[in-house]
Amino acid sequence: MALDNKIPQGSISSKWTDYKDHIKLVNPANKRNIDVIIVGTGLAGGAAAATLAELGYSVKAFCYQDSPRRAHSIAAQGGINAAKNYAGDGDSIYRLFYDTVKGGDYRAREANVHRLAEVSVNIIDQCVAQGVPLAREYGGLLDNRSFGGTQVSRTFYAKGQTGQQLLLGAYSAMNRQIGRGKIKMYNRHEMLDLVIVDGKARGIIARNLVTGEIERHSAHAVVIATGGYGNVFFLSTNAMGSNVTAAWKAHKRGAYFANPCYTQIHPTCIPVTGDHQSKLTLMSESLRNDGRIWVPKNLEDAQAIREGKKKPTDLAEEDRDYYLERRYPSFGNLVPRDVASRAAKERCDAGFGVNATGEAVYLDFAAAIDRYGKEQARIHHLDENDSKLVYDLGQKVVENKYGNLFQMYYKIVDEDPYKTPMMIYPAVHYTMGGVWVDYNLMTTVEGCYCIGEANFSDHGANRLGASALMQGLADGYFVLPYTIGDYLADDIRTGKISTDLPEFVEAENNVRSMIDHFMNNKGTHSVDYFHKKLGKIMWNKVGMARNEQGLNEAMDEIAALREDFYKNVKVSGIADSFNQELEKALRVADFLELGELFAKDALQREESCGGHFREEHQSVEGEAERDDENFSYVAAWEYKGNPREAVLHKEPLVYENIKMVTRSYK
Ligand SMILES: Cc1cc2nc3c(=O)[nH]c(=O)nc-3n(C[C@H](O)[C@H](O)[C@H](O)COP(=O)(O)OP(=O)(O)OC[C@H]3O[C@@H](n4cnc5c(N)ncnc54)[C@H](O)[C@@H]3O)c2cc1C
């Protein structure tokens, strides 16, 4: 099947505006006869459900938590970008578009990114109208801060709880429609298969996670909004439940999976402490606005710190290596995440790491506390030479900006980050890859759409900070509600889709036999045992740095692990009840397939770009080396019964409005 991305031709600034004026619409009188299933009610799905219901469609929405309010989106801390230019620092739609394409290392689709930049400004208005308490300046205007990979301040935020507040906005909008009967909400329901009738997505099979009942649900279109698959690494900053199952089932039913190997490893996370952990914690990128990243300049100091013989505060300025400021003077600590992560790995690999495992660098606020303290002293006509006073005043400012993040760090690490620098290390955080979608956000299965982190669409090989929320809400509030009409307009006379069709029976049997297998397996190991093993393979061989040998080994090891899993996994409890071990088994089964495709994708991409770093393709200075001549494409994989047999389809990336150059943040 050829990849038709449906991108309109013509000048980029008029693309989305013109395009949306010419797509088919559904007459209001007909909308109530059209059912749309939304799988996932995080920011993207929640926004889409509320908007489609507002437009008049009959929506059925599913999530596996007990409430949409608990979606992973709630974890988003730092902010959401928009090209409003409120800071008056020269921002524009073009700059946001340019930064995002460049940040993604020229592996994103130009037209999608431009559309994202265009609608970014509407998102803020929408959320403010909903009452989302975005931070404001003293004068009452919305405040902005900076995130990595940009030289303007365009990030809107709600302290360190931006995702939570935005999700509450979308959730409130959904609730209004639930109250009106326009959305039927299925909490604690997990989609386990996609049903295709006559080549079109017409429903899903879901398991009621409380009773264990297997249910059939039909609709005229299905929207997958199930978030990212970072938990294929076992340890990540994602919510524990984040998984690939819905996206993977769609893939197995014909939806191509794009760029699975593009993963974002976030530079500022609390380092791994040992094997007992099941989750990693992010320290928001917003901290890089004020925090300075460093390691000791001398190996002896690093070793002394690791052995507990020295403290970071014992080291004089000249004995510290602020390596990002040194290597990238124009962006400094605000280089994009992939660049910052690799630089941290490089220093730790060279022996300069600072915690017991040797895998940590410092994020230090001493300079910011001093700077802000002196400023406050001047403002209040106090003595700026009184170091205690300056410290107290500066700490207050830092606390106002990042207090909840500092508190979180203190609770986890038991060290006061106001007094001693935080220790951070890169961790898996976000997946740029996902289900392939065309410009309308439709997958290669007709009538099956994919939005938010679950699709591949806008971030190329690396996502800039604060742009996932922007994309999720752009897709949910402003793009899908238009584009889905183009497809549904042809369905106004179709009538209800029966769940008695043989395709529903087949899909349900498929799910039942999987569940039967796990419940009757006489295995000896827990699901986590296999998931941890998968995570180790992924991190060691498909993680921050990859090479041909490691990737080949990873594919073999994952295939063998999958076989072992089916033979030896033990799932306790019963199927007809609340059973989290069974839920995990069904999810890990899909991770074990995705992991192999992930490695295969990384193997074929013989270049380094964004979050994908192939050791064979780097400059003498250790910077990523792209190969635009041969790899300027989206890799979209077609399922063929086994991840190893997947067939590669290439969607060429054509840049008409941006010149591809080597990314430089120097
Ligand atoms: C710690 C952290 C901080 C972050 N901070 C920021 C930030 O400051 N700014 C930013 O832009 N981005 C940030 N991100 C990224 C951002 O939070 C996510 O990309 C975004 O929230 C994803 O939203 P989503 O709606 O696509 O998916 P999610 O919020 O993950 O929602 C997925 C939904 O799908 C449902 N679901 C999943 N599988 C199934 C299934 N099989 N059946 C039924 N339902 C299912 C879930 O129940 C849930 O409702 C952060 C990420 C992390 C991990």
The ligand as an ORCA input file, in Angstrom:
! r2SCAN-3c Opt
* xyz 0 1
  C       6.991     13.076     33.828
  C       6.550     13.682     32.534
  C       6.475     15.056     32.404
  C       6.082     15.623     31.197
  N       6.015     16.980     31.095
  C       5.622     17.534     29.932
  C       5.523     18.945     29.799
  O       5.803     19.693     30.735
  N       5.115     19.435     28.615
  C       4.794     18.653     27.566
  O       4.424     19.167     26.520
  N       4.857     17.302     27.669
  C       5.258     16.733     28.817
  N       5.332     15.371     28.919
  C       4.799     14.531     27.839
  C       3.276     14.511     27.930
  O       2.877     14.424     29.275
  C       2.644     13.348     27.193
  O       3.222     13.189     25.928
  C       1.156     13.586     27.002
  O       0.554     13.887     28.235
  C       0.475     12.388     26.369
  O      -0.892     12.647     26.309
  P      -1.874     11.638     25.582
  O      -3.241     12.205     25.736
  O      -1.389     11.359     24.209
  O      -1.733     10.263     26.389
  P      -1.914      9.902     27.947
  O      -2.033     11.079     28.831
  O      -0.848      8.907     28.229
  O      -3.303      9.196     27.998
  C      -3.488      7.900     27.509
  C      -4.910      7.482     27.748
  O      -5.111      6.243     27.093
  C      -5.754      5.318     27.954
  N      -5.369      3.992     27.490
  C      -4.141      3.515     27.188
  N      -4.237      2.270     26.693
  C      -5.543      1.966     26.675
  C      -6.276      0.830     26.251
  N      -5.687     -0.233     25.715
  N      -7.622      0.847     26.412
  C      -8.266      1.923     26.941
  N      -7.611      3.033     27.314
  C      -6.279      3.042     27.188
  C      -5.321      5.710     29.330
  O      -6.271      5.231     30.258
  C      -5.299      7.244     29.198
  O      -6.606      7.735     29.375
  C       5.756     14.794     30.110
  C       5.848     13.417     30.237
  C       6.271     12.856     31.423
  C       6.445     11.387     31.510
*
